[in-house]
Amino acid sequence: MRAAILAVGDELICGYRLDTNSQAIAQRLSAISLDIVLHITAGDEVAAIQDALRTALTAAEVVVVTGGLGPTEDDLTRQAVAAFFGRPLVEDEEALARMRERFARRNVPMPERNRVQALVPAGSQVIQNDRGTAAGFYLTASGRHVFVVPGVPYEMMGMLEAFILPALRELTAGGFVVCRGVTRIFGVPESEVAERIQSMLGRERNPLLGLLPSRGTITVEVVAHGQSEAEAEALLAADQQALREIFGLQVLCQDERELSQVVGDLLSERGLTIAIVEGADGSGGAVAARLTEVPGSTAWFCGGQLICQSPPPDELPALASAIRQSSGSAVGLAVGALVQPDDAPLDRPYGVLTAALDLGGQLTVRSFSYSGERVRVRQFAVDAVLDMLRLALLRNAP
């Protein structure tokens, strides 16, 4: 069964707000045997909403609409959907009673304008909102299933979990089972990743693979379909194993962890501690900041120092050893200055950052070069330093 997601709101069309609802809905629907075929966004106009709804219903049997159910003049989704299906809006007594009770609990009189949030198309099933005031609704027509919920993420997720997903599980009972996994690869360009797994990227293949780049990390999403959970899981496991064999240590993880979390887990698993010294003219404390964001970092982070001016690159190994020895940690890391070479074109700037690592007396020194403005170069370089640490822990630590 195919599904489409329609997000409504001028703030989405104009780029003032990121549409996280469609992402969250798609992730949950794809886990229950639905094939997500379309995301579409419409502004707060009746004609635009109806045009988008028509497109979505042409593409899919299930459409989830989110947004435009507020009490203001520009919240027009309920009117647009009702008119599209030729149904009048009617007031749902239970939704109105819930709304009044919600205001009463706060000792606030309910504005008369909020009453519009209890209107639903005639003949639809009300989706009660336990987290807000606007009722949602579910209706069917010509073999299509349309769910309409508010755009407030917290309210939308509550209605998705309590009503939409159970309803869709019943609709898709007896269909195929979907299993999803990810493999995160660091330090390999997207084009190279695609080239190395070319045979696995066919659009008609099962599992289906997709590439999602984010700075130096490429996430390979693997979605397997099977007649049973065991079949889907076996297909997923086979592809995950193949990716590990192809990319080896370049595989960061096969879950949703970020780079800093992976490094923190490695330090914790090996019973190692780390101390860091960074230059204000380089990473500016960003490496330590990333690592200490990891829950439980106090168990393995011994301390960090921020110095005004970094020493030359050839002195960084001694600095890494000094911070390791003075802190009594197993790992010492020194991150130098971010330097823009003299030959860097003004219209195509790039920067170079050098780091040295002392892991129990084993020294590693690397330089990282990235193009772009200073902030961008720093972000990429900090990721590269963290990956340098990850690889050293994998290769050298007990």
C-alpha positions in Angstrom: 0.0 0.0 0.0 1.4 3.4 -1.0 1.4 6.5 1.3 1.8 10.2 0.7 2.3 12.9 3.2 0.9 16.5 2.8 2.3 19.2 5.1 0.4 22.5 5.2 1.7 25.9 6.2 3.0 29.1 4.7 5.9 28.9 7.2 7.0 25.7 5.4 6.6 27.1 1.9 8.5 30.2 2.8 11.3 28.3 4.4 10.8 29.9 7.9 10.4 26.5 9.5 11.8 23.1 8.7 9.2 20.4 8.0 10.1 17.8 10.6 6.6 16.3 10.7 6.9 14.7 7.3 10.2 13.1 8.3 8.7 11.7 11.5 5.6 10.4 9.8 7.5 8.8 7.0 9.8 7.0 9.4 6.9 5.5 11.3 4.8 4.6 8.3 7.7 2.9 6.5 8.0 0.6 9.4 4.5 -0.8 9.0 4.6 -2.1 5.4 3.7 1.2 3.7 5.6 2.4 0.6 6.2 6.2 1.0 5.9 7.6 -2.6 5.3 11.3 -2.1 6.0 14.3 0.2 4.2 17.5 -0.8 3.8 20.9 0.9 1.1 23.4 0.4 0.6 27.0 1.7 -2.4 28.1 3.7 -4.8 28.5 0.8 -7.8 26.4 0.1 -7.0 25.9 -3.6 -3.4 25.1 -2.9 -4.3 22.5 -0.3 -6.9 20.9 -2.6 -4.5 20.8 -5.5 -1.9 19.1 -3.3 -4.4 16.7 -1.9 -5.5 15.7 -5.4 -1.9 15.0 -6.3 -1.4 12.9 -3.2 -4.6 10.9 -3.7 -3.5 10.2 -7.3 -0.2 8.8 -6.1 -1.2 6.8 -3.0 -4.0 5.0 -1.2 -3.1 6.5 2.2 -2.6 10.2 2.7 -1.6 11.8 6.0 -2.2 15.6 6.2 -0.6 17.6 8.9 -1.0 21.3 9.7 -3.7 24.0 9.3 -6.1 23.0 12.0 -5.5 25.9 14.3 -8.2 28.5 15.3 -7.0 31.4 13.2 -8.2 32.7 9.9 -5.3 31.2 7.9 -5.9 27.7 9.3 -7.9 26.3 6.3 -7.1 22.6 6.1 -10.4 21.4 7.5 -12.4 23.6 5.2 -10.3 22.6 2.2 -10.5 18.9 2.8 -14.3 19.0 3.6 -15.0 20.9 0.4 -12.8 18.6 -1.6 -14.9 15.6 -0.6 -18.1 17.6 -0.9 -19.0 17.2 2.8 -20.2 19.9 5.2 -18.3 20.7 8.4 -20.1 19.6 11.6 -19.3 20.2 15.2 -18.2 17.2 17.2 -19.6 17.3 20.7 -17.0 15.2 22.3 -14.1 17.2 20.8 -15.8 20.4 22.0 -16.3 19.1 25.5 -12.6 18.0 25.6 -11.5 21.4 24.5 -13.6 23.2 27.2 -12.3 20.8 29.8 -8.8 21.5 28.8 -9.2 25.3 29.2 -11.1 24.8 32.5 -8.2 22.8 34.0 -6.0 25.9 33.3 -8.7 28.2 34.8 -8.8 30.1 31.5 -12.0 30.8 29.6 -12.1 29.2 26.2 -12.1 31.8 23.4 -15.1 31.4 21.1 -12.7 31.3 18.2 -11.3 27.9 19.4 -14.7 26.3 18.8 -13.8 26.0 15.1 -11.2 23.3 16.1 -14.1 20.9 17.0 -15.3 21.0 13.3 -14.8 17.9 11.2 -16.2 16.8 7.8 -19.5 15.0 8.1 -19.2 11.3 8.1 -15.5 11.3 9.2 -14.1 9.7 12.3 -12.7 12.1 14.9 -9.1 11.7 16.0 -9.2 13.0 19.5 -6.3 15.2 20.6 -5.0 14.4 24.1 -2.2 16.9 23.8 -3.9 20.0 22.4 -7.2 21.6 21.3 -7.6 20.8 17.6 -9.4 17.6 16.7 -8.1 15.5 13.8 -10.2 13.3 11.5 -10.1 10.3 9.3 -12.2 9.7 6.2 -12.4 7.3 3.4 -13.4 7.8 -0.2 -13.0 5.7 -3.4 -10.6 3.3 -1.7 -8.5 6.1 -0.3 -7.7 6.7 3.3 -7.1 10.3 4.5 -5.9 11.2 8.0 -5.8 14.8 9.0 -3.9 16.0 12.2 -2.5 19.2 13.6 0.9 20.5 12.6 2.2 21.0 16.2 4.8 18.1 16.3 4.0 17.0 19.9 0.2 16.8 19.1 0.8 15.2 15.7 3.0 12.5 17.2 0.4 11.7 19.9 -2.3 11.2 17.3 0.0 9.3 15.0 0.9 6.8 17.7 -2.6 6.5 19.3 -4.8 6.4 16.2 -3.2 6.5 12.8 -0.6 3.7 13.2 -3.1 1.2 14.8 -5.6 2.0 12.0 -2.9 1.4 9.3 -1.7 -1.8 10.9 -5.2 -3.2 10.5 -5.4 -2.0 6.9 -2.0 -3.6 6.1 -2.5 -6.8 8.1 -1.3 -9.8 6.0 0.9 -7.6 3.8 4.7 -7.6 3.7 6.9 -6.8 6.6 9.5 -3.9 6.5 12.8 -3.9 8.3 15.1 -0.8 8.3 18.7 -0.4 9.1 21.5 2.1 8.6 25.3 1.9 8.0 27.2 5.1 8.6 30.4 5.5 6.7 32.9 8.3 7.5 35.6 9.9 5.3 34.5 8.4 1.9 32.9 10.8 -0.7 29.3 10.0 -1.7 30.3 9.4 -5.3 32.9 6.8 -4.2 30.4 5.1 -1.8 27.9 4.8 -4.7 30.6 3.4 -7.0 31.7 0.8 -4.5 28.1 -0.5 -3.9 26.8 0.1 -7.5 25.4 -3.4 -7.7 23.4 -2.9 -4.6 21.7 0.4 -5.7 19.1 -0.9 -8.2 15.7 0.7 -7.6 13.9 -2.7 -8.1 16.2 -4.5 -5.7 15.2 -5.8 -2.3 16.6 -4.5 0.1 16.4 -0.9 -1.3 19.4 1.3 -0.5 19.6 5.1 -0.3 22.5 7.4 0.4 22.2 10.4 2.8 25.3 12.7 3.1 25.9 14.9 6.1 29.3 16.6 6.2 31.9 13.7 6.2 29.4 11.0 7.0 27.4 9.1 4.4 24.5 7.2 5.9 23.4 4.2 3.8 19.8 3.4 4.6 18.8 -0.2 4.0 15.1 -1.1 3.8 14.2 -4.7 3.4 10.7 -6.2 2.6 9.7 -9.8 3.3 6.6 -11.9 3.7 7.6 -12.4 7.3 9.7 -10.6 9.9 12.3 -13.3 9.7 12.6 -13.0 6.0 13.0 -9.2 6.1 15.5 -9.3 8.9 17.6 -11.9 7.0 17.7 -9.7 3.9 18.7 -6.7 6.0 21.4 -8.6 7.9 22.9 -9.8 4.6 23.2 -6.3 3.2 24.6 -4.9 6.5 27.2 -7.6 6.5 28.1 -6.9 2.9 28.6 -3.2 3.7 30.9 -4.0 6.6 33.0 -6.2 4.3 33.2 -3.5 1.6 34.0 -0.6 3.8 35.8 -2.2 6.8 37.0 0.4 9.3 35.4 3.2 7.3 32.1 2.0 8.8 31.4 4.3 11.7 28.5 2.3 13.1 25.4 0.5 12.0 22.9 2.4 14.1 21.9 6.0 14.6 24.9 7.1 16.8 26.8 10.3 16.0 30.6 10.3 15.6 31.3 11.6 19.1 29.0 9.0 20.7 30.9 6.2 18.8 34.3 7.5 20.1 32.9 7.8 23.6 31.6 4.3 23.5 35.0 3.0 22.4 36.8 4.8 25.2 34.3 3.4 27.7 34.4 -0.1 26.3 38.2 -0.2 26.5 38.4 1.4 29.9 40.5 4.3 28.6 40.6 8.0 29.5 41.5 11.1 27.4 42.7 14.6 27.9 42.8 17.3 25.2 44.6 20.5 24.5 43.2 22.8 21.7 44.2 26.1 20.3 41.8 29.0 20.2 43.3 29.6 16.7 42.2 26.1 15.7 39.4 24.0 16.9 38.7 26.4 19.7 37.6 23.7 22.2 35.1 22.2 19.8 36.6 18.7 20.0 36.3 18.6 23.8 32.8 20.1 23.5 31.6 17.4 21.1 33.0 14.6 23.3 31.6 16.0 26.6 28.1 16.2 25.0 28.1 12.4 25.2 26.2 11.0 28.2 28.6 9.6 30.8 31.6 11.4 29.4 32.8 12.2 32.9 33.9 8.6 33.3 36.5 8.9 30.6 37.2 12.6 30.0 40.0 13.8 32.2 40.1 17.4 31.1 40.7 19.9 28.4 42.9 22.9 27.9 42.4 25.8 25.6 45.5 27.8 24.7 45.6 31.1 22.9 48.1 30.2 20.3 49.0 26.8 19.0 52.6 25.6 18.6 53.9 24.7 15.1 52.7 21.4 13.8 56.0 19.6 14.5 55.6 20.4 18.2 52.1 18.9 18.5 53.2 15.3 19.3 55.2 16.6 22.3 52.1 18.6 23.4 49.9 15.5 23.1 52.3 13.4 25.2 52.6 16.2 27.8 48.8 16.5 28.3 48.5 12.7 28.5 51.2 12.4 31.1 50.2 15.4 33.2 46.5 14.3 33.3 47.4 10.6 33.9 45.1 9.7 31.0 45.6 6.9 28.5 45.1 9.2 25.5 46.4 12.6 24.9 45.2 14.7 21.9 46.6 18.0 20.7 44.8 20.0 18.1 46.8 22.8 16.3 45.9 26.0 14.5 43.6 26.3 11.5 45.9 27.7 8.9 44.9 29.3 5.6 47.9 28.7 3.2 49.4 31.6 1.3 48.4 29.9 -2.0 44.7 29.8 -1.1 42.7 31.8 -3.8 40.5 34.5 -2.3 37.5 33.2 -4.1 38.2 29.6 -3.2 39.6 29.6 0.4 40.6 26.5 2.2 42.2 25.7 5.5 44.5 23.1 7.0 44.4 21.8 10.6 46.9 19.4 12.2 46.3 17.1 15.2 48.6 14.8 17.1 47.5 11.8 19.2 49.4 9.9 21.9 47.7 6.6 22.7 49.7 4.9 25.4 52.9 6.1 23.9 51.9 5.5 20.2 52.0 8.7 18.3 49.8 9.6 15.3 50.0 12.9 13.5 47.6 14.0 10.7 46.7 17.1 8.8 43.3 17.8 7.4 42.5 20.2 4.5 39.0 21.4 3.6 37.7 24.1 1.3 35.3 26.9 2.3 35.0 29.6 5.0 36.6 29.2 8.4 33.5 28.0 10.2 32.9 25.3 7.6 36.5 24.1 7.6 36.5 23.9 11.4 33.3 21.8 11.5 34.7 19.3 9.0 38.2 19.3 10.6 36.7 18.5 14.1 34.9 15.6 12.6 38.1 14.4 11.0 40.0 14.6 14.3 37.3 12.6 16.1 37.5 10.0 13.4 41.3 9.9 13.7 40.8 9.1 17.4 38.2 6.4 16.5 40.5 4.7 14.1 43.4 4.8 16.6 41.3 3.2 19.2 40.1 0.5 16.9 43.6 -0.3 15.5 45.8 0.1 18.6 43.9 -0.1 21.8 43.4 -3.5 23.6 
